[in-house]
Amino acid sequence: GAVVSQHPSRVICKSGTSVKIECRSLDFQATTMFWYRQFPKKSLMLMATSNEGSKATYEQGVEKDKFLINHASLTLSTLTVTSAHPEDSSFYICSARDSNRLGNTIYFGEGSWLTVV
Amino acid sequence: KQEVTQIPAALSVPEGENLVLNCSFTDSAIYNLQWFRQDPGKGLTSLLLIQSSQREQTSGRLNASLDKSSGRSTLYIAASQPGDSATYLCAVGGYNTDKLIFGTGTRLQVFP
């Protein structure tokens, strides 16, 4: 079946540095991917829609200059947390839909834990 | 703005019980509704997807129903097992978008 892979699964970075998280669709093409954020014991909050070959669309309240999204190919989207602070520590998870298949099955990655110290 | 709520927030039951998890949404103009399972610290596993034109979907011991007009969905788990312990999330999808709006989740613990 379709698989979405995220890397790294866990990352610890120092405050003030930037960290990049990758989201890959392994066996299908995805013109659109989604980035979510989840705080402990909370639900998923949509951050932005990543569009292949164009700018990402950010949800209200999400700082686009802090959470840089690049969707350079049909199988890869990256989320870069710039100048990370402890409050950015969270679980980040991406999702993607197979652009070549009908239906609306969306596949999620395994998520990436970010800890900013 | 679509808001999705799940009740109860947490549930602890002995194994063997039949369970009902509830999901409600404020805007009935949904394209579909999905139920997911999330194990601690892990990603999401899709359990059931119900299109707006459907009333229910079944997979093994799981049955999900959808009542669009009242803005509600239920996930029924038959003969619960300790391995069912996880957080269950419902999410609604709108028309012409792949965005999902997630519910608040129900943390389920099934003890032996």
Interface residues (C-beta under 8 A of the other chain):
Chain A: Q6 T32 F34 Y36 K41 K42 S43 L44 M45 L46 T49 F91 I93 S95 R97 N104 T105 I106 Y107 F108 G109 E110 G111 W113
Chain B: Y31 N32 Q34 F36 G41 K42 G43 L44 S46 L49 Q51 L89 A91 G93 D98 K99 L100 I101 F102 G103 T104 G105 R107
